[in-house]
Structures are given as structure tokens and as C-alpha cells.
């Protein structure tokens, strides 16, 4: 339900019933669903390494395009140690489907010395990209195995992001434990 045009923002006028209702309906980072527009929802943007270990997750409204979060995902990767020397801050390459195709994003990734491997819109898919993309989809599936994250119940974004971080930590721990064994 949208507030009428004559309503002032919620911070100025808290006694307006419509404005206060709008503030309570779902919290931050919720937006109309692309599938069912009368429902609000949120969406995860995820970047993982080649083994499916999640490196960075962003929660946004359901109607936010994937391409707008590409550079935020790459910039949000924490330093990954492993080899002697300074830990890496950026990946060597980024794989993405056609939703991430943009000249501006490609140019910005190349400026950051990251090779973009992204299918072009209107062209056939890059051969073998589906097998590699399956790793990210599997990480999404592991993330949605946590029932609290499959459907967002928390209205506070900070609490929800904390649960997402905890789930990513558990996924990392399970993957690394399985590699050692």
C-alpha cells in the first residue's frame, strides 16, 4: 500500500496511519518481486570461489538488477591468504551469465585487473560456462537449505545479514572439513 502524495515522510509525520503501515511492511532491502508484484521480497547476490565457498553476499530488494551489484561484490571480497606473500584481494577472473553483461562493468573489471568471462546478450553461451556457473548455483542451494534464509522473516536487515554470514561460515567450515578428511 503506497502512501498518498500529500503525506510527509515518516520521519516528519509518524501519526499518519498509511505511512506507519508502509514502514512496518517488510523492513529495509525489500521490494516488489519480479514474479509476483504484489508481494515484497529480497534477493541474494553472491560471489564464490571455484570450489563453491562463498566469499561475499549482498542482500537487496527483489527488484534490483544483478548488474548493479557486480562491482560491489568484487570489491567486498576479503583478503584471501594461502600462498606466501600478500593475500589476494581480487580474483583473477569473474564468471557470469548474461545478466551481468555490460560494457561499463567489463571496462571497470578490466581496469581493476580482473578478467571478465561473461556471456554476451543475444549471443550463444560461452562453451563450458554452464558447468562453472553450476558451482554458484550449488552455493545458493546450500544457502537456502537454512530454513530461516529460504524465506526472509526478519524485518531488520542487520539481523538478517548476520544470519546470512553465519550460514556462509557454516558452508565454508563444512566444505573445508570435507577437503581435509
Wavefront OBJ file of the C-alpha trace (Angstrom):
o trace
v 0.000 0.000 0.000
v 1.516 3.286 -1.066
v 1.272 6.468 0.955
v -0.639 9.302 -0.697
v 1.333 12.098 -2.319
v 0.215 14.617 0.310
v 1.832 12.559 3.121
v 5.079 13.802 4.536
v 7.976 11.384 5.072
v 7.717 9.030 8.048
v 10.485 10.816 9.934
v 8.418 14.037 9.992
v 4.953 12.675 10.484
v 4.574 9.467 12.463
v 0.852 9.828 13.107
v -0.166 9.086 9.505
v -1.615 5.569 9.526
v -0.640 4.810 5.919
v 2.952 5.980 6.364
v 3.477 3.994 9.546
v 1.988 0.903 7.887
v 4.353 1.278 4.949
v 7.336 1.393 7.295
v 6.308 -1.829 9.013
v 5.700 -3.889 5.877
v 8.922 -5.801 5.477
v 11.784 -3.595 6.528
v 14.825 -2.479 4.571
v 16.007 -4.096 1.342
v 12.605 -5.355 0.298
v 10.954 -4.553 -2.987
v 8.340 -5.825 -5.355
v 9.009 -9.321 -6.599
v 9.658 -9.667 -10.345
v 7.462 -12.777 -10.374
v 4.536 -11.658 -8.207
v 4.439 -7.872 -7.996
v 2.013 -7.659 -5.096
v 4.463 -9.442 -2.802
v 7.635 -7.906 -1.470
v 10.837 -9.832 -1.161
v 14.602 -9.733 -1.057
v 17.331 -11.341 -3.106
v 20.902 -12.501 -2.533
v 23.826 -11.536 -4.744
v 26.685 -13.972 -4.176
v 30.274 -14.355 -5.305
v 32.123 -17.593 -4.585
v 35.423 -19.190 -5.460
v 35.828 -22.121 -7.846
v 35.036 -24.677 -5.123
v 31.771 -23.048 -4.063
v 32.984 -21.319 -0.908
v 31.011 -18.060 -0.557
v 33.270 -15.028 -0.440
v 30.746 -12.186 -0.237
v 26.934 -11.942 -0.082
v 24.777 -8.853 -0.520
v 21.060 -8.744 0.331
v 18.975 -6.356 -1.778
v 15.357 -5.840 -2.748
v 13.893 -8.419 -5.122
v 13.573 -5.923 -7.963
v 17.259 -4.868 -8.028
v 19.131 -5.918 -11.168
v 22.137 -8.218 -10.797
v 24.392 -5.958 -12.820
v 24.144 -3.109 -10.310
v 25.792 -5.221 -7.600
v 28.649 -6.729 -9.643
v 31.336 -4.250 -8.643
v 30.155 -4.209 -5.016
v 30.596 -7.987 -4.902
v 34.114 -7.844 -6.347
v 35.109 -5.007 -4.018
v 33.642 -6.782 -0.989
v 35.861 -9.862 -1.246
v 38.007 -10.056 1.897
v 41.752 -10.780 1.626
v 42.277 -14.495 0.965
v 45.516 -15.881 2.346
v 47.057 -19.151 1.240
v 50.287 -18.616 -0.611
v 53.313 -16.858 0.871
v 53.233 -13.084 0.461
v 50.454 -10.542 0.482
v 46.949 -12.036 0.464
v 44.949 -11.595 -2.737
v 42.190 -9.008 -2.667
v 40.726 -9.578 -6.123
v 40.077 -12.662 -8.205
v 41.927 -13.324 -11.452
v 38.673 -13.716 -13.377
v 34.937 -13.343 -12.813
v 32.431 -15.710 -14.414
v 28.893 -14.529 -15.014
v 25.818 -15.217 -17.072
v 24.060 -12.810 -19.423
v 22.507 -10.853 -16.545
v 25.949 -9.366 -15.829
v 26.657 -8.276 -19.424
v 27.510 -4.581 -19.664
v 30.303 -2.638 -21.323
v 30.708 -0.425 -18.259
v 31.082 -3.425 -15.944
v 33.540 -5.135 -18.313
v 35.596 -1.948 -18.584
v 35.618 -1.438 -14.818
v 36.626 -5.054 -14.153
v 39.473 -4.786 -16.664
v 40.596 -1.542 -15.029
v 40.803 -3.482 -11.751
v 42.859 -6.210 -13.485
v 40.072 -8.784 -13.303
v 39.323 -10.738 -16.481
v 35.545 -10.826 -17.138
v 34.223 -14.106 -18.570
v 30.634 -13.062 -19.211
v 28.268 -14.230 -21.939
v 27.037 -11.514 -24.285
v 23.310 -10.850 -24.572
v 21.901 -12.217 -27.818
v 24.896 -14.500 -28.416
v 25.175 -18.212 -27.646
v 26.509 -19.059 -24.217
v 30.234 -19.466 -23.705
v 31.038 -23.151 -24.023
v 31.631 -24.720 -20.616
v 30.365 -21.716 -18.663
v 27.302 -23.664 -17.519
v 29.469 -26.211 -15.693
v 31.368 -23.461 -13.939
v 28.225 -21.453 -13.182
v 26.755 -24.551 -11.533
v 29.158 -24.017 -8.604
v 27.478 -20.703 -7.708
v 24.001 -22.204 -8.080
v 25.045 -25.025 -5.751
v 26.201 -22.442 -3.194
v 22.806 -20.727 -3.462
v 21.152 -24.098 -2.839
v 23.323 -24.666 0.239
v 22.406 -21.193 1.482
v 18.695 -21.899 1.055
v 18.959 -25.167 2.992
v 18.927 -22.999 6.080
v 15.184 -22.641 6.542
v 15.469 -19.215 8.134
v 17.084 -17.864 4.948
v 14.865 -19.557 2.367
v 12.022 -17.218 3.364
v 13.031 -13.931 4.952
v 11.225 -13.488 8.268
v 13.402 -10.805 9.850
v 12.475 -7.234 9.136
v 15.761 -5.841 10.427
v 18.373 -6.077 7.676
v 21.278 -6.205 10.140
v 19.877 -9.288 11.850
v 19.180 -10.977 8.532
v 22.681 -10.224 7.227
v 24.140 -11.668 10.436
v 22.239 -14.915 9.821
v 23.451 -14.973 6.209
v 27.047 -14.503 7.405
v 26.623 -17.304 9.926
v 25.242 -19.595 7.200
v 28.165 -18.735 4.904
v 30.584 -19.521 7.729
v 28.940 -22.916 8.232
v 29.115 -23.634 4.495
v 32.830 -22.747 4.476
v 33.503 -24.890 7.523
v 31.696 -27.901 6.048
v 33.483 -27.570 2.706
v 36.915 -27.178 4.264
v 36.297 -30.004 6.738
v 35.353 -32.289 3.863
v 38.539 -31.349 1.943
v 40.814 -32.143 4.897
v 39.173 -35.515 5.586
l 1 2 3 4 5 6 7 8 9 10 11 12 13 14 15 16 17 18 19 20 21 22 23 24 25 26 27 28 29 30 31 32 33 34 35 36 37 38 39 40 41 42 43 44 45 46 47 48 49 50 51 52 53 54 55 56 57 58 59 60 61 62 63 64 65 66 67 68 69 70 71 72 73 74 75 76 77 78 79 80 81 82 83 84 85 86 87 88 89 90 91 92 93 94 95 96 97 98 99 100 101 102 103 104 105 106 107 108 109 110 111 112 113 114 115 116 117 118 119 120 121 122 123 124 125 126 127 128 129 130 131 132 133 134 135 136 137 138 139 140 141 142 143 144 145 146 147 148 149 150 151 152 153 154 155 156 157 158 159 160 161 162 163 164 165 166 167 168 169 170 171 172 173 174 175 176 177 178 179 180 181
